[in-house]
Amino acid sequence: MRPSFDFPELGVAAALWMQGRTVERLALAAGGLESYPRLFPEITARVAGRELDDAAIAAVATEVHRGVRPVHNTFLDPSYRRRMVPVYVRRVLRAVRDRGTARGGPT
């Protein structure tokens, strides 16, 4: 037993499978918001078969933002952490997209 607990504030991770510029599959997870990391398969499935352009990234970020309800388990206010969700989602999706198109393979 530890005398205290250390919770993350917010973390977002993504895995992207592409064929050329077309998304084959996208997986997205967010941690530190609820009591367990959360996946968003119903949201990420919508980009399969499409290009992951900035409009698609913005749409995913908006939908994830609407669906999260951070708990009060850290020093940061839950409303601030919720406002940061779309920022983190956009950043990670742009990073995996740009790395994938530069390499020409899965990211």
Phi and psi in radians as a Rosetta constraint file:
Dihedral C 1 N 2 CA 2 C 2 CIRCULARHARMONIC -1.748 0.35
Dihedral N 2 CA 2 C 2 N 3 CIRCULARHARMONIC 2.605 0.35
Dihedral C 2 N 3 CA 3 C 3 CIRCULARHARMONIC -1.266 0.35
Dihedral N 3 CA 3 C 3 N 4 CIRCULARHARMONIC -0.220 0.35
Dihedral C 3 N 4 CA 4 C 4 CIRCULARHARMONIC -2.628 0.35
Dihedral N 4 CA 4 C 4 N 5 CIRCULARHARMONIC 2.959 0.35
Dihedral C 4 N 5 CA 5 C 5 CIRCULARHARMONIC -2.062 0.35
Dihedral N 5 CA 5 C 5 N 6 CIRCULARHARMONIC 2.623 0.35
Dihedral C 5 N 6 CA 6 C 6 CIRCULARHARMONIC -2.167 0.35
Dihedral N 6 CA 6 C 6 N 7 CIRCULARHARMONIC 1.872 0.35
Dihedral C 6 N 7 CA 7 C 7 CIRCULARHARMONIC -1.767 0.35
Dihedral N 7 CA 7 C 7 N 8 CIRCULARHARMONIC 2.488 0.35
Dihedral C 7 N 8 CA 8 C 8 CIRCULARHARMONIC -1.234 0.35
Dihedral N 8 CA 8 C 8 N 9 CIRCULARHARMONIC 2.697 0.35
Dihedral C 8 N 9 CA 9 C 9 CIRCULARHARMONIC -1.382 0.35
Dihedral N 9 CA 9 C 9 N 10 CIRCULARHARMONIC -0.853 0.35
Dihedral C 9 N 10 CA 10 C 10 CIRCULARHARMONIC -2.962 0.35
Dihedral N 10 CA 10 C 10 N 11 CIRCULARHARMONIC 2.374 0.35
Dihedral C 10 N 11 CA 11 C 11 CIRCULARHARMONIC -2.535 0.35
Dihedral N 11 CA 11 C 11 N 12 CIRCULARHARMONIC 2.450 0.35
Dihedral C 11 N 12 CA 12 C 12 CIRCULARHARMONIC -2.285 0.35
Dihedral N 12 CA 12 C 12 N 13 CIRCULARHARMONIC 2.332 0.35
Dihedral C 12 N 13 CA 13 C 13 CIRCULARHARMONIC -2.290 0.35
Dihedral N 13 CA 13 C 13 N 14 CIRCULARHARMONIC 2.609 0.35
Dihedral C 13 N 14 CA 14 C 14 CIRCULARHARMONIC -2.483 0.35
Dihedral N 14 CA 14 C 14 N 15 CIRCULARHARMONIC 2.606 0.35
Dihedral C 14 N 15 CA 15 C 15 CIRCULARHARMONIC -2.245 0.35
Dihedral N 15 CA 15 C 15 N 16 CIRCULARHARMONIC 2.380 0.35
Dihedral C 15 N 16 CA 16 C 16 CIRCULARHARMONIC -2.313 0.35
Dihedral N 16 CA 16 C 16 N 17 CIRCULARHARMONIC 2.242 0.35
Dihedral C 16 N 17 CA 17 C 17 CIRCULARHARMONIC -1.959 0.35
Dihedral N 17 CA 17 C 17 N 18 CIRCULARHARMONIC 2.177 0.35
Dihedral C 17 N 18 CA 18 C 18 CIRCULARHARMONIC -2.229 0.35
Dihedral N 18 CA 18 C 18 N 19 CIRCULARHARMONIC 2.631 0.35
Dihedral C 18 N 19 CA 19 C 19 CIRCULARHARMONIC -2.064 0.35
Dihedral N 19 CA 19 C 19 N 20 CIRCULARHARMONIC 1.816 0.35
Dihedral C 19 N 20 CA 20 C 20 CIRCULARHARMONIC 1.160 0.35
Dihedral N 20 CA 20 C 20 N 21 CIRCULARHARMONIC -2.103 0.35
Dihedral C 20 N 21 CA 21 C 21 CIRCULARHARMONIC -1.810 0.35
Dihedral N 21 CA 21 C 21 N 22 CIRCULARHARMONIC 0.101 0.35
Dihedral C 21 N 22 CA 22 C 22 CIRCULARHARMONIC -1.740 0.35
Dihedral N 22 CA 22 C 22 N 23 CIRCULARHARMONIC 2.362 0.35
Dihedral C 22 N 23 CA 23 C 23 CIRCULARHARMONIC -1.295 0.35
Dihedral N 23 CA 23 C 23 N 24 CIRCULARHARMONIC 2.165 0.35
Dihedral C 23 N 24 CA 24 C 24 CIRCULARHARMONIC -1.536 0.35
Dihedral N 24 CA 24 C 24 N 25 CIRCULARHARMONIC -0.756 0.35
Dihedral C 24 N 25 CA 25 C 25 CIRCULARHARMONIC -2.743 0.35
Dihedral N 25 CA 25 C 25 N 26 CIRCULARHARMONIC 2.503 0.35
Dihedral C 25 N 26 CA 26 C 26 CIRCULARHARMONIC -2.319 0.35
Dihedral N 26 CA 26 C 26 N 27 CIRCULARHARMONIC 2.284 0.35
Dihedral C 26 N 27 CA 27 C 27 CIRCULARHARMONIC -2.084 0.35
Dihedral N 27 CA 27 C 27 N 28 CIRCULARHARMONIC 2.390 0.35
Dihedral C 27 N 28 CA 28 C 28 CIRCULARHARMONIC -2.421 0.35
Dihedral N 28 CA 28 C 28 N 29 CIRCULARHARMONIC 2.359 0.35
Dihedral C 28 N 29 CA 29 C 29 CIRCULARHARMONIC -2.348 0.35
Dihedral N 29 CA 29 C 29 N 30 CIRCULARHARMONIC 2.564 0.35
Dihedral C 29 N 30 CA 30 C 30 CIRCULARHARMONIC -2.236 0.35
Dihedral N 30 CA 30 C 30 N 31 CIRCULARHARMONIC 2.351 0.35
Dihedral C 30 N 31 CA 31 C 31 CIRCULARHARMONIC -2.209 0.35
Dihedral N 31 CA 31 C 31 N 32 CIRCULARHARMONIC 2.805 0.35
Dihedral C 31 N 32 CA 32 C 32 CIRCULARHARMONIC 1.527 0.35
Dihedral N 32 CA 32 C 32 N 33 CIRCULARHARMONIC -0.024 0.35
Dihedral C 32 N 33 CA 33 C 33 CIRCULARHARMONIC -1.715 0.35
Dihedral N 33 CA 33 C 33 N 34 CIRCULARHARMONIC -0.673 0.35
Dihedral C 33 N 34 CA 34 C 34 CIRCULARHARMONIC -2.149 0.35
Dihedral N 34 CA 34 C 34 N 35 CIRCULARHARMONIC -2.956 0.35
Dihedral C 34 N 35 CA 35 C 35 CIRCULARHARMONIC -1.322 0.35
Dihedral N 35 CA 35 C 35 N 36 CIRCULARHARMONIC -0.132 0.35
Dihedral C 35 N 36 CA 36 C 36 CIRCULARHARMONIC -2.651 0.35
Dihedral N 36 CA 36 C 36 N 37 CIRCULARHARMONIC 2.731 0.35
Dihedral C 36 N 37 CA 37 C 37 CIRCULARHARMONIC -1.081 0.35
Dihedral N 37 CA 37 C 37 N 38 CIRCULARHARMONIC 2.547 0.35
Dihedral C 37 N 38 CA 38 C 38 CIRCULARHARMONIC -2.126 0.35
Dihedral N 38 CA 38 C 38 N 39 CIRCULARHARMONIC 2.403 0.35
Dihedral C 38 N 39 CA 39 C 39 CIRCULARHARMONIC -1.737 0.35
Dihedral N 39 CA 39 C 39 N 40 CIRCULARHARMONIC 2.799 0.35
Dihedral C 39 N 40 CA 40 C 40 CIRCULARHARMONIC -2.293 0.35
Dihedral N 40 CA 40 C 40 N 41 CIRCULARHARMONIC 1.010 0.35
Dihedral C 40 N 41 CA 41 C 41 CIRCULARHARMONIC -1.112 0.35
Dihedral N 41 CA 41 C 41 N 42 CIRCULARHARMONIC -0.565 0.35
Dihedral C 41 N 42 CA 42 C 42 CIRCULARHARMONIC -1.211 0.35
Dihedral N 42 CA 42 C 42 N 43 CIRCULARHARMONIC -0.477 0.35
Dihedral C 42 N 43 CA 43 C 43 CIRCULARHARMONIC -1.474 0.35
Dihedral N 43 CA 43 C 43 N 44 CIRCULARHARMONIC -0.829 0.35
Dihedral C 43 N 44 CA 44 C 44 CIRCULARHARMONIC -1.218 0.35
Dihedral N 44 CA 44 C 44 N 45 CIRCULARHARMONIC -0.437 0.35
Dihedral C 44 N 45 CA 45 C 45 CIRCULARHARMONIC -1.096 0.35
Dihedral N 45 CA 45 C 45 N 46 CIRCULARHARMONIC -0.461 0.35
Dihedral C 45 N 46 CA 46 C 46 CIRCULARHARMONIC -1.194 0.35
Dihedral N 46 CA 46 C 46 N 47 CIRCULARHARMONIC -0.329 0.35
Dihedral C 46 N 47 CA 47 C 47 CIRCULARHARMONIC -1.653 0.35
Dihedral N 47 CA 47 C 47 N 48 CIRCULARHARMONIC -0.123 0.35
Dihedral C 47 N 48 CA 48 C 48 CIRCULARHARMONIC -1.068 0.35
Dihedral N 48 CA 48 C 48 N 49 CIRCULARHARMONIC 2.349 0.35
Dihedral C 48 N 49 CA 49 C 49 CIRCULARHARMONIC 1.493 0.35
Dihedral N 49 CA 49 C 49 N 50 CIRCULARHARMONIC 0.019 0.35
Dihedral C 49 N 50 CA 50 C 50 CIRCULARHARMONIC -2.076 0.35
Dihedral N 50 CA 50 C 50 N 51 CIRCULARHARMONIC 2.915 0.35
Dihedral C 50 N 51 CA 51 C 51 CIRCULARHARMONIC -1.407 0.35
Dihedral N 51 CA 51 C 51 N 52 CIRCULARHARMONIC 2.460 0.35
Dihedral C 51 N 52 CA 52 C 52 CIRCULARHARMONIC -1.548 0.35
Dihedral N 52 CA 52 C 52 N 53 CIRCULARHARMONIC 1.237 0.35
Dihedral C 52 N 53 CA 53 C 53 CIRCULARHARMONIC -1.482 0.35
Dihedral N 53 CA 53 C 53 N 54 CIRCULARHARMONIC 3.117 0.35
Dihedral C 53 N 54 CA 54 C 54 CIRCULARHARMONIC -1.083 0.35
Dihedral N 54 CA 54 C 54 N 55 CIRCULARHARMONIC -0.567 0.35
Dihedral C 54 N 55 CA 55 C 55 CIRCULARHARMONIC -1.185 0.35
Dihedral N 55 CA 55 C 55 N 56 CIRCULARHARMONIC -0.718 0.35
Dihedral C 55 N 56 CA 56 C 56 CIRCULARHARMONIC -1.150 0.35
Dihedral N 56 CA 56 C 56 N 57 CIRCULARHARMONIC -0.703 0.35
Dihedral C 56 N 57 CA 57 C 57 CIRCULARHARMONIC -1.094 0.35
Dihedral N 57 CA 57 C 57 N 58 CIRCULARHARMONIC -0.780 0.35
Dihedral C 57 N 58 CA 58 C 58 CIRCULARHARMONIC -1.079 0.35
Dihedral N 58 CA 58 C 58 N 59 CIRCULARHARMONIC -0.680 0.35
Dihedral C 58 N 59 CA 59 C 59 CIRCULARHARMONIC -1.144 0.35
Dihedral N 59 CA 59 C 59 N 60 CIRCULARHARMONIC -0.745 0.35
Dihedral C 59 N 60 CA 60 C 60 CIRCULARHARMONIC -1.101 0.35
Dihedral N 60 CA 60 C 60 N 61 CIRCULARHARMONIC -0.799 0.35
Dihedral C 60 N 61 CA 61 C 61 CIRCULARHARMONIC -1.047 0.35
Dihedral N 61 CA 61 C 61 N 62 CIRCULARHARMONIC -0.710 0.35
Dihedral C 61 N 62 CA 62 C 62 CIRCULARHARMONIC -1.138 0.35
Dihedral N 62 CA 62 C 62 N 63 CIRCULARHARMONIC -0.784 0.35
Dihedral C 62 N 63 CA 63 C 63 CIRCULARHARMONIC -1.143 0.35
Dihedral N 63 CA 63 C 63 N 64 CIRCULARHARMONIC -0.727 0.35
Dihedral C 63 N 64 CA 64 C 64 CIRCULARHARMONIC -1.108 0.35
Dihedral N 64 CA 64 C 64 N 65 CIRCULARHARMONIC -0.768 0.35
Dihedral C 64 N 65 CA 65 C 65 CIRCULARHARMONIC -0.985 0.35
Dihedral N 65 CA 65 C 65 N 66 CIRCULARHARMONIC -0.757 0.35
Dihedral C 65 N 66 CA 66 C 66 CIRCULARHARMONIC -1.112 0.35
Dihedral N 66 CA 66 C 66 N 67 CIRCULARHARMONIC -0.520 0.35
Dihedral C 66 N 67 CA 67 C 67 CIRCULARHARMONIC -1.626 0.35
Dihedral N 67 CA 67 C 67 N 68 CIRCULARHARMONIC -0.118 0.35
Dihedral C 67 N 68 CA 68 C 68 CIRCULARHARMONIC -1.726 0.35
Dihedral N 68 CA 68 C 68 N 69 CIRCULARHARMONIC 2.551 0.35
Dihedral C 68 N 69 CA 69 C 69 CIRCULARHARMONIC -2.356 0.35
Dihedral N 69 CA 69 C 69 N 70 CIRCULARHARMONIC 1.510 0.35
Dihedral C 69 N 70 CA 70 C 70 CIRCULARHARMONIC -1.053 0.35
Dihedral N 70 CA 70 C 70 N 71 CIRCULARHARMONIC 2.473 0.35
Dihedral C 70 N 71 CA 71 C 71 CIRCULARHARMONIC -1.579 0.35
Dihedral N 71 CA 71 C 71 N 72 CIRCULARHARMONIC 2.816 0.35
Dihedral C 71 N 72 CA 72 C 72 CIRCULARHARMONIC -1.565 0.35
Dihedral N 72 CA 72 C 72 N 73 CIRCULARHARMONIC 1.465 0.35
Dihedral C 72 N 73 CA 73 C 73 CIRCULARHARMONIC -2.259 0.35
Dihedral N 73 CA 73 C 73 N 74 CIRCULARHARMONIC 0.173 0.35
Dihedral C 73 N 74 CA 74 C 74 CIRCULARHARMONIC -2.409 0.35
Dihedral N 74 CA 74 C 74 N 75 CIRCULARHARMONIC -3.121 0.35
Dihedral C 74 N 75 CA 75 C 75 CIRCULARHARMONIC -1.301 0.35
Dihedral N 75 CA 75 C 75 N 76 CIRCULARHARMONIC -0.467 0.35
Dihedral C 75 N 76 CA 76 C 76 CIRCULARHARMONIC -1.388 0.35
Dihedral N 76 CA 76 C 76 N 77 CIRCULARHARMONIC 2.500 0.35
Dihedral C 76 N 77 CA 77 C 77 CIRCULARHARMONIC -1.098 0.35
Dihedral N 77 CA 77 C 77 N 78 CIRCULARHARMONIC 2.360 0.35
Dihedral C 77 N 78 CA 78 C 78 CIRCULARHARMONIC -0.984 0.35
Dihedral N 78 CA 78 C 78 N 79 CIRCULARHARMONIC -0.599 0.35
Dihedral C 78 N 79 CA 79 C 79 CIRCULARHARMONIC -1.170 0.35
Dihedral N 79 CA 79 C 79 N 80 CIRCULARHARMONIC -0.629 0.35
Dihedral C 79 N 80 CA 80 C 80 CIRCULARHARMONIC -1.153 0.35
Dihedral N 80 CA 80 C 80 N 81 CIRCULARHARMONIC -0.797 0.35
Dihedral C 80 N 81 CA 81 C 81 CIRCULARHARMONIC -1.070 0.35
Dihedral N 81 CA 81 C 81 N 82 CIRCULARHARMONIC -0.671 0.35
Dihedral C 81 N 82 CA 82 C 82 CIRCULARHARMONIC -1.138 0.35
Dihedral N 82 CA 82 C 82 N 83 CIRCULARHARMONIC -0.724 0.35
Dihedral C 82 N 83 CA 83 C 83 CIRCULARHARMONIC -1.113 0.35
Dihedral N 83 CA 83 C 83 N 84 CIRCULARHARMONIC -0.483 0.35
Dihedral C 83 N 84 CA 84 C 84 CIRCULARHARMONIC -1.424 0.35
Dihedral N 84 CA 84 C 84 N 85 CIRCULARHARMONIC -0.272 0.35
Dihedral C 84 N 85 CA 85 C 85 CIRCULARHARMONIC -0.962 0.35
Dihedral N 85 CA 85 C 85 N 86 CIRCULARHARMONIC -0.915 0.35
Dihedral C 85 N 86 CA 86 C 86 CIRCULARHARMONIC -1.118 0.35
Dihedral N 86 CA 86 C 86 N 87 CIRCULARHARMONIC -0.531 0.35
Dihedral C 86 N 87 CA 87 C 87 CIRCULARHARMONIC -1.102 0.35
Dihedral N 87 CA 87 C 87 N 88 CIRCULARHARMONIC -0.844 0.35
Dihedral C 87 N 88 CA 88 C 88 CIRCULARHARMONIC -1.149 0.35
Dihedral N 88 CA 88 C 88 N 89 CIRCULARHARMONIC -0.701 0.35
Dihedral C 88 N 89 CA 89 C 89 CIRCULARHARMONIC -1.108 0.35
Dihedral N 89 CA 89 C 89 N 90 CIRCULARHARMONIC -0.817 0.35
Dihedral C 89 N 90 CA 90 C 90 CIRCULARHARMONIC -1.043 0.35
Dihedral N 90 CA 90 C 90 N 91 CIRCULARHARMONIC -0.761 0.35
Dihedral C 90 N 91 CA 91 C 91 CIRCULARHARMONIC -1.078 0.35
Dihedral N 91 CA 91 C 91 N 92 CIRCULARHARMONIC -0.831 0.35
Dihedral C 91 N 92 CA 92 C 92 CIRCULARHARMONIC -1.220 0.35
Dihedral N 92 CA 92 C 92 N 93 CIRCULARHARMONIC -0.652 0.35
Dihedral C 92 N 93 CA 93 C 93 CIRCULARHARMONIC -1.200 0.35
Dihedral N 93 CA 93 C 93 N 94 CIRCULARHARMONIC -0.678 0.35
Dihedral C 93 N 94 CA 94 C 94 CIRCULARHARMONIC -1.125 0.35
Dihedral N 94 CA 94 C 94 N 95 CIRCULARHARMONIC -0.698 0.35
Dihedral C 94 N 95 CA 95 C 95 CIRCULARHARMONIC -1.124 0.35
Dihedral N 95 CA 95 C 95 N 96 CIRCULARHARMONIC -0.810 0.35
Dihedral C 95 N 96 CA 96 C 96 CIRCULARHARMONIC -1.231 0.35
Dihedral N 96 CA 96 C 96 N 97 CIRCULARHARMONIC -0.612 0.35
Dihedral C 96 N 97 CA 97 C 97 CIRCULARHARMONIC -1.116 0.35
Dihedral N 97 CA 97 C 97 N 98 CIRCULARHARMONIC -0.853 0.35
Dihedral C 97 N 98 CA 98 C 98 CIRCULARHARMONIC -1.183 0.35
Dihedral N 98 CA 98 C 98 N 99 CIRCULARHARMONIC -0.646 0.35
Dihedral C 98 N 99 CA 99 C 99 CIRCULARHARMONIC -1.176 0.35
Dihedral N 99 CA 99 C 99 N 100 CIRCULARHARMONIC -0.677 0.35
Dihedral C 99 N 100 CA 100 C 100 CIRCULARHARMONIC -1.196 0.35
Dihedral N 100 CA 100 C 100 N 101 CIRCULARHARMONIC -0.714 0.35
Dihedral C 100 N 101 CA 101 C 101 CIRCULARHARMONIC -1.265 0.35
Dihedral N 101 CA 101 C 101 N 102 CIRCULARHARMONIC -0.520 0.35
Dihedral C 101 N 102 CA 102 C 102 CIRCULARHARMONIC -1.246 0.35
Dihedral N 102 CA 102 C 102 N 103 CIRCULARHARMONIC -0.644 0.35
Dihedral C 102 N 103 CA 103 C 103 CIRCULARHARMONIC -1.528 0.35
Dihedral N 103 CA 103 C 103 N 104 CIRCULARHARMONIC -0.427 0.35
Dihedral C 103 N 104 CA 104 C 104 CIRCULARHARMONIC 1.334 0.35
Dihedral N 104 CA 104 C 104 N 105 CIRCULARHARMONIC 0.374 0.35
Dihedral C 104 N 105 CA 105 C 105 CIRCULARHARMONIC -2.586 0.35
Dihedral N 105 CA 105 C 105 N 106 CIRCULARHARMONIC -2.939 0.35
Dihedral C 105 N 106 CA 106 C 106 CIRCULARHARMONIC -1.186 0.35
Dihedral N 106 CA 106 C 106 N 107 CIRCULARHARMONIC 2.608 0.35
